[in-house]
Amino acid sequence: MKSAVETLNPTRVRLTVEVPFEELKDSLDAAYSKINQQVTVKGFRKGKIPARVIDQRFGRGAVLEEAVNDALPKFYTEAVNEAELSPLGQPDVDITELKDGETLNFTAEVDVRPALEIPDYSGIEVEVDAVEVTDEDIDKSVEQLRERFASTSPVERAAEDGDVVTIDLEAKVDGEVLEDGIADGVSYTIGSGELLDGIDEAVKGKSAGEEAVFTSELKGGSAAGKEAEVTVKVGQVAARELPALDDDFAQLASEFDTLDELRADSAKRLADMKKYDQATQAQERVLDKLLELVEIPVPEKLLEDEIGTRKHNLEHHQLGQMGLTLDKYLEIQGKTAEEFETETRDAAVKGIKTQFVLDELVKKENLNVNQEELTEHLMRRAASSGMSPDQFAQAVVEGGQVPLLVGEVARGKALAVVVEAASVKDTNGEVVDLDDEDEETEAAEASDSTEETTGA
């Protein structure tokens, strides 16, 4: 077999392959054997029909077609390996010549990873938010904890903001009560915004036993997105009572003995969260600077496939679970269809470029992934997917996804290397010292969104 490579553009090549006919022998034998099992010829046992009889009865062309279909993937792979290419996606194959007994010639056009030059990235400088925890932040955190320990007691008065009401609901669309439009004994906190638009106004001022009718767009169920006439009946009104902010509350709500100790712990937790956010911000901004330094062509077909995948996942998974259409989602987000298309394309471009650059850095820096790193990453991915580690690991192995996870970890380590070399300062001008271990962990998570961008 002989092959040659022609570069069509920075991300696409054409392979020209010439195969001597004798190299098709194994595929021809397999073709005859397959046809033997599929046809019947009087006078011959099944599977024992001579090749010359198959040629006479069914045509040599059918045999050649079967043999070529069997051989093409093998010769294409050999040509790719010989040329040391990194193909993306499936090739467009064209058989240019097939002479029985002489030769098989074909071309294969395929997208490939572009050759990238990674420049010196040690001079990257970024600014991130300073880690500052204010008294207001602490007050808000403690107040949220206080809300969790609120108690309720029934009251003989009309419902007010903040009250917890027990209600019965009935939804009608076009005058018909929906099968899934009845709910009894629902507990609802007025002002929480957790149910239907308009319900707060409907129940405020109502006492136990009173009802109201209002119109609202249903957020889920069989008639999601439709306008419904909703009847709400108040069963009980209960006032929420917050515990006093004192040492007794600290002992009730935490392992601490005093309110001061609880506030100090809240301050520490808030600082840790802000440090995590700061590290994530540093990674994102360093990555953006790195992408600016490298010329990265993006294969158009790969880009269109990635855009399609992102749209599919949004519409059929995320929005589907929420009972929303894409149009309704855009309305809620205050975006036009054109803005959505632009944002999706920009995100897809960045995802592809990120994977290309980080994969190149993995090679440049000779980064490897050990079993411990892979296991830790698998545990994080399992947690985010809502599956147990064993379930997630089984799904990964059965789906042949282990190389993808290895790639995610390796890209995370590559990004960590760049972040470590960068100059990171906060808005106060202070140098930010990012912990190496946390940096690698978060960087691995930062690259998760690109694990299936190229599949190569």
N, C-alpha and C positions, 0 to 999 in steps of 0.2 A: 504494500500500500504506500502511495505517495500522497503528501498533502502540502498545501501552501496556504498562507494566511495573508489576506488583504485587509488593511485597516480602512474602513469606510468613514468613520468619524471617531472621536475619542472614546465612545462607548459602544461601538458596534463594529464587528468584523465579519468577513466572508471567508469561510474555509472552502477550498477547492480540493476535492479528494478523488484520487484515481485508484481503483481496486482491480488488480488482475483477476481474471475470472476463476482461476484455480483457488483463490482465497474464499470463494463462495461455496466451496464443496460442502462444508458442514451444514450451511444453511439450506443448500439444495437437498441434501439428504434428509434434513428435518422437514422440509416442505413435502417431499414425497411421502414420508412417514405420516405426516399429519393428514394429507389428502387420502392416503390409504385407509385411515381410520374413519373417514367421513363418507366415503362412496362405496358403492357396490357394483361389481361387474360380473355378469353371468359367466360361470366357468372358473372363477377364481375365489379362493377363500378371502374373507375380510382381512385386510392387512397384508395380504400376500400378492397384491397386484403388481406386476413388473412396471418399472418406470416407463418403458416404451409404450405400454398399453395406456398408462395414464396420459402420456403425451398425445397419443392418438385420439383417445376418447374425450379428454377434457382440455387439451391444448397445452403446449409448452408454456404459453404466456401466463397461464394461471399459476404454474409451478414457479416461474421466475418471479412473479409478483409476490408470492408468499415468501420466497427465499430472500428477496430484497428487503421486504418489510422486517424480516427476522434479522438481517445482517446490518441494516443501516445504523441502529443504535450503537452496536459494537464498534463499527468503523468510525462513527462520529466521535465516540468517547476516546478512541485511540488518537484521533487527530487533535482533539482538545488537549489531551495530556501531552502529546508530542510538542504542541505549540505553547504549553504551559499557560493556558488561558484560564480565566475565572468567569465562566459563563453565568448569566443571569436569566433565568427562565428557559423556555423551550425554544429550539432553533426553528427557523423557516427553511425547510429542506426542499431542494429542487433536483430531481434526477435529470442530468443533462445528456447522458448517453448510457445506453444499455445494449451491448452487443452480445448475443448469446455465444458463449464459448470464447469471448475475447476480453471484454472489460465492462466495468461499472464505474461511471463517473457521476459525481453529484456535488452540489454546493450546499452549504449550510450557513445562513446568516443568523447571528445571535448577538444579543447585548452582552457586554462584558464589563467587569469592573474597570473603571478608568485608572490609569497610572497616576499616582499622586506624589507630589514632592512635599514632604512635611518640613516646613522651615523651622528655624530656631524659635521655640515658643517660650523661652525663659523670660522674655521681656514683657509678657502679658501683665497688664495692671487692671484691676477692677476695684470698684467701690461697692460696699454692701451696707445694709442698715446696721446701725449700732445696736447692741443688746442693752436695752434699757427697760427696766421694770418700774413702773410708777405706782404710787399709792392707789391711783384710780384703777390700774390693772388688778392690783391685789384685792381691792374692794369688790370689783366685779366678779373675780374668781370666788371669793368667799360668799358673795351674794348668790351665785349660782348653786353653790353647795347648800346654802340655807334654803333655797327653793326646793331642793330635793327632800328636805326634811320638814316641809310644810305639812300641817294637818288640816283637816276640813271638818266642819260641823254644820248640820242643817240649820237654815234660818227661815223664818216666816216673813219674807219680804220679796220684793221684785229683784230679779237678777241684775248684777252690776259687773263692770269690768273686773276681771280677776277671779270671779266666782267660778266654782265648779258646778256645772249643771248636768243632771241626768236627763237625757232626751230620747224621744222616739222620732225616727225619720221615715218619710215616705216620699219617693221621687216618681213623678209622672213625666212622660215624654209624649207629646201629641195626645194628651188626655188619658193615656194608658199607664197603669202602674207597672214599673219594671219588675221582672222576676227577681233581680238582685237589687231592687231599689227600696227595700224595707229593712230597717235596722232598729232594734229596740234596746233600751237600756244603755245607750252610748254615753260615756262620761266625757265631758268636754269642758275645757277651761276657756272662758270667754276672753278673747283677745289673743289667743295663742296662734290663730291662723292655721290650725292643723286640719280643719275640715273643709267646708265649702265657702266660697266667697259669698258674703251677704248674710252668713249665719249669725255673726256677732250682732248686727243691727236687728235681726229678727228676734233673738232671744232676750236681748237687753230690755229691761222694763217688764218682763213677763214673770209671773209668779207660778208656783207649782200648780199644774192642772190647766194652764193656759197654753194656747197654741198660736202659731203664726204661719203664714204662707209667703214664700219668696221665690224668686227665680235665680238660678245659678247654673253655670256651665259645669257639667260633671267631669271630675278629674280622672276617674277610672271606671272599670266595670264594662258592661255590655254596651252602654251608650256614652262612652267616654268622648268628650268634646262637644256633646250636644247640650242645648239649653233644656233645663228641666224645671218643672214646677215642684217645689219641695215644701212639704208640710212638716213642721217641727212642733212637737208637743213637749213642754217642760214637765218632767216628773218630779224633780227635786232641785232645790237651790241650796248650795252649801258654800259657806264662806271659808276662804283659805286663811290660815293663821300661821305666820312665820315664827320660828323660835327666836327668842332673844339672843342677841350677839354677845355672849359671855363665855366664861370658862366652862359652864355646863354644856353649852352647845358644842364647844371644841371636843369635850369628852364624848358627847353623843355621836358626833359626825366623823371623828378621827381617832387616831391612837394618841393624840396629844392631850395634855392636862390643862393647858391654858390657851386662850384665844391668841395671845402673842406668838406662841409656838406654832399654832395653826397658820397664822398669817406668814410667819417666817418660812414655813414649808411651802406655802402657796407661792411665795416670792421665788423660792429655789426652783420649783417646777416650771413656773413661767419663764424663768431665765433659761432653763434647759430647753424648753420649747423654742424660745427665740434663737438660741444657739443653733438648734437643728435647722430652723428656717434660714438662719444666716449662712450655714454651710451649704444648704440647697441653693440658695441665691448665688453664692460664690461659684458653685459648679455651673449653674446655668449661664452666668455672665462670662465665666472663663471659656465655656464651650462656644458661646456666641463670638467671642474674640478670636478663638482658634479657627472657627469656620470662616471668618473674614480674611484670615491669613492664607488660606488654601484655595486654589482654583479647583472647583469640583464640578465637572460636568455631570448632568443627571440624565440617564436614559429615559426617553419620553414614554416608551411603553411601560417601563417599570413604574414611572411616576403615575401614569393613568391607572395602572393596576392598584397602586397603593391608595390613590384617591378613592377608587371604587371600594376597596376594603374598608377604609375608614368610614365612608358613608354607610355601607352595609351594617357595620358593627353599631354605628350610632342609631340607625333607624330600626333595625330588627332585634337589637339586643337592649341597649340602654333605654331608648325611648319606648320600645315595645313593653318593657317591664314596667314603665311608668304610665302606660296607657296614653301616650302622647303621639301625635303625628308630627312629622317634620315641620309642617306649616305652623302648628300650634307652638312647637318648641321655639321656632324663630320669632314668633309673636311675643312669647314670654321673654326671650332674650333681647328683644328690640332690634333684631337684625333683619336685613333684607336677604333675599335668596342670593343676590350677587355678592354681598359681604360674606355670606356663609361659604360660597364657592371659593372666594379668594382666600379666606382663612384656612379652609381645608387644604387647598393647594399649597399654601405657604407652609403649613404644618407638615405635609407630606414631603415637600422638598427638604425641609430641615431634617426630618427623620432619616431620609435616605443619605443626605450629606453627612449627618452625624455618624451613621453606621460605617460609611466608607472611610471617613477620617479615623475613627477610633480603631477600626480593624487594621488600617495601615499602621497606626501607632503600636498596636499589639505586636505586629511583625518587627517594626523598627526597634522597639524596646525589648524584644524577645521575652514577652510576658507569657507566663504559663498559669494554668489553673489547677490547684491541687484538690484532692477529694474533700478536705475540710471546707474550703471556700465554696465548692459546689454544693455541699450539703447545707451550709448556712444559707446560701442563696435559695435553694429549694425550699427551705423552711419558711423564708420570707414570702416567696411566691405562693406557697400553700396557704399561708395565713391570709394573704390579700385575696385569694380566690375563694375563701370560705371552705376549703377542703382540708382534711387531715393530711399531715405530711405523707403518710403511707398511701392514701388515695391519690394525692397529687403525683407522687413519685411513680406509682403504677401507671397513671394516665400518661405521664411523660415518656416512660419506657415503651409502653404499647404504641404510642403515637410517633415514636422515633424522634422525639424532641430533645433528647439529651444534648446533641451538638448545639442546638439553639441556646440552651441554658448555659452551656460552657462559653458560648460566644457572648452572652450577656455579662457574665462575670468578667471575662477578659476585657470587654469594652469598658466595664466599670473601673477596672484596674488601670486601664490606659487613661481614662479621664482623671483618675486620682493622681497619676503621675504629672499631668499637665497642671492640675490645681496646685499641687505641692510646689511646682516650679514657679508659679505665678506670684505676683505681689498683690496681696489682698488687704485692703484697708477699709475701715468703717467710716461712716459719715462724720465721725469726730476726728478723723485723721490717724486713728490708732491702728497698728498692724494687727491683723486677725490671725491667730494661730489655730489652724484647723487640725484636730486630732486625726492622725493617719488612719487609725482603724475605722473610726466613724466615717471618714472621708471615703474609704474604699466601699464600705457598706452602702452609703447613700449614692455613691457614683454608680454602683451596680444597679441600684433601683432606677437611677436616672436614665440608664440605657435600656431599660425594659421595653420601652415603647417602640424600639426599633428592631426587636428580635425577629420579626417576620417580614421585615421590609423587603429583603432581597431573597431570602431563602437559600443563600449560597455563602 
